Amino acid sequence: MLCTHCSDYRLNLNMTDMTPDVVSGPVGDQAVSALWQLSLALIFKMIVTVFTFGLKVRLTVSLLCSKQTS
């Protein structure tokens, strides 16, 4: 489980009741690990996106230049 208190909370459908049935607790080690993995995946995706976009631009420019010289 990602949270230590996930198994013992109740669903309160009465929105006028202001008593907190679910109290926030400490984040588990697995949640911290998942956030680090998501952060690394985002950085990797940004790098790969910039790299592949650069390849497309370079190929397009080189194709346009080769058509103009012929």
KEFI-146454 format. One line per 3 residues: number of its first residue (from 1); their letters; for each residue x, y, z of N, C-alpha, C. Coordinates in nm, 2 decimals. Layout:
<loses>
NUM = A = X Y Z X Y Z X Y Z  ...
</loses>
This chain:
<loses>
1 = MLC = 0.08 -0.12 0.00 0.00 0.00 0.00 0.09 0.12 0.00  0.04 0.23 -0.07 0.11 0.35 -0.07 0.10 0.43 0.06  -0.01 0.42 0.13 -0.03 0.49 0.25 -0.05 0.39 0.37
4 = THC = -0.01 0.43 0.49 -0.02 0.34 0.60 -0.16 0.34 0.66  -0.25 0.44 0.62 -0.38 0.44 0.68 -0.49 0.42 0.58  -0.46 0.36 0.46 -0.56 0.34 0.36 -0.66 0.23 0.39
7 = SDY = -0.63 0.14 0.48 -0.72 0.03 0.50 -0.83 0.06 0.60  -0.82 0.17 0.68 -0.91 0.19 0.79 -0.99 0.33 0.78  -1.02 0.37 0.66 -1.10 0.50 0.66 -1.24 0.46 0.61
10 = RLN = -1.33 0.55 0.64 -1.47 0.53 0.60 -1.51 0.64 0.50  -1.60 0.60 0.41 -1.65 0.70 0.31 -1.76 0.78 0.38  -1.75 0.91 0.39 -1.85 0.99 0.45 -1.92 1.07 0.34
13 = LNM = -2.05 1.03 0.32 -2.12 1.10 0.21 -2.19 1.23 0.26  -2.20 1.25 0.39 -2.26 1.37 0.44 -2.16 1.48 0.44  -2.17 1.57 0.34 -2.07 1.68 0.32 -2.08 1.79 0.42
16 = TDM = -2.19 1.80 0.50 -2.21 1.90 0.60 -2.14 1.87 0.73  -2.10 1.74 0.74 -2.03 1.70 0.87 -1.88 1.74 0.85  -1.83 1.83 0.94 -1.70 1.88 0.93 -1.60 1.80 1.01
19 = TPD = -1.64 1.69 1.07 -1.54 1.61 1.14 -1.46 1.53 1.05  -1.33 1.54 1.06 -1.24 1.46 0.97 -1.23 1.32 1.00  -1.30 1.23 0.92 -1.29 1.09 0.94 -1.16 1.03 0.89
22 = VVS = -1.10 1.10 0.79 -0.97 1.05 0.74 -0.87 1.15 0.78  -0.77 1.11 0.86 -0.66 1.20 0.90 -0.54 1.17 0.81  -0.48 1.27 0.76 -0.36 1.25 0.68 -0.25 1.19 0.76
25 = GPV = -0.18 1.10 0.71 -0.07 1.04 0.78 0.06 1.05 0.70  0.16 0.99 0.75 0.29 0.99 0.68 0.29 0.92 0.55  0.36 0.96 0.46 0.37 0.90 0.33 0.46 0.78 0.34
28 = GDQ = 0.42 0.67 0.28 0.50 0.55 0.29 0.62 0.55 0.20  0.72 0.46 0.22 0.84 0.45 0.14 0.81 0.42 -0.01  0.70 0.35 -0.03 0.67 0.31 -0.17 0.62 0.44 -0.25
31 = AVS = 0.55 0.53 -0.18 0.50 0.65 -0.24 0.62 0.74 -0.28  0.71 0.75 -0.19 0.83 0.83 -0.22 0.91 0.77 -0.33  0.92 0.64 -0.34 0.99 0.58 -0.45 0.92 0.60 -0.58
34 = ALW = 0.78 0.59 -0.58 0.70 0.61 -0.70 0.72 0.76 -0.75  0.73 0.85 -0.66 0.74 0.99 -0.70 0.88 1.01 -0.76  0.98 0.95 -0.71 1.12 0.96 -0.77 1.12 0.90 -0.91
37 = QLS = 1.06 0.79 -0.92 1.05 0.72 -1.05 0.97 0.80 -1.15  0.87 0.86 -1.11 0.79 0.95 -1.20 0.87 1.07 -1.24  0.95 1.13 -1.15 1.03 1.24 -1.18 1.14 1.21 -1.28
40 = LAL = 1.20 1.09 -1.26 1.31 1.05 -1.35 1.25 1.02 -1.49  1.13 0.96 -1.49 1.07 0.93 -1.62 1.03 1.06 -1.70  0.99 1.16 -1.62 0.96 1.29 -1.69 1.08 1.35 -1.75
43 = IFK = 1.19 1.35 -1.67 1.32 1.40 -1.73 1.36 1.33 -1.85  1.36 1.19 -1.84 1.40 1.11 -1.96 1.31 1.14 -2.08  1.18 1.16 -2.06 1.09 1.19 -2.17 1.12 1.32 -2.23
46 = MIV = 1.15 1.42 -2.15 1.18 1.55 -2.20 1.31 1.55 -2.29  1.41 1.47 -2.24 1.54 1.46 -2.32 1.51 1.39 -2.45  1.44 1.28 -2.44 1.41 1.20 -2.57 1.33 1.29 -2.66
49 = TVF = 1.23 1.37 -2.61 1.15 1.45 -2.70 1.23 1.56 -2.77  1.32 1.62 -2.70 1.41 1.72 -2.76 1.50 1.66 -2.86  1.56 1.54 -2.83 1.65 1.47 -2.92 1.57 1.43 -3.05
52 = TFG = 1.45 1.37 -3.04 1.38 1.33 -3.16 1.33 1.45 -3.24  1.29 1.55 -3.17 1.25 1.67 -3.25 1.36 1.73 -3.32  1.48 1.73 -3.26 1.60 1.79 -3.33 1.64 1.70 -3.45
55 = LKV = 1.62 1.57 -3.44 1.64 1.49 -3.56 1.55 1.52 -3.67  1.42 1.54 -3.64 1.32 1.57 -3.74 1.35 1.71 -3.81  1.39 1.81 -3.73 1.42 1.94 -3.79 1.54 1.93 -3.88
58 = RLT = 1.64 1.86 -3.83 1.77 1.85 -3.91 1.74 1.78 -4.04  1.66 1.67 -4.04 1.63 1.60 -4.16 1.55 1.68 -4.25  1.45 1.76 -4.21 1.37 1.84 -4.29 1.46 1.95 -4.36
61 = VSL = 1.55 2.01 -4.28 1.63 2.12 -4.33 1.73 2.06 -4.44  1.78 1.94 -4.41 1.87 1.88 -4.51 1.80 1.84 -4.63  1.68 1.79 -4.62 1.60 1.76 -4.74 1.56 1.88 -4.82
64 = LCS = 1.53 1.99 -4.76 1.49 2.11 -4.83 1.62 2.17 -4.90  1.73 2.16 -4.83 1.85 2.22 -4.90 1.90 2.13 -5.02  1.88 2.00 -5.01 1.92 1.92 -5.12 1.82 1.93 -5.24
67 = KQT = 1.69 1.97 -5.22 1.60 1.99 -5.33 1.63 2.12 -5.40  1.68 2.22 -5.32 1.71 2.35 -5.38 1.83 2.34 -5.47  1.93 2.26 -5.44 2.05 2.25 -5.52 2.03 2.17 -5.64
70 = S = 1.93 2.08 -5.65 1.91 2.00 -5.77 1.83 2.07 -5.87
</loses>
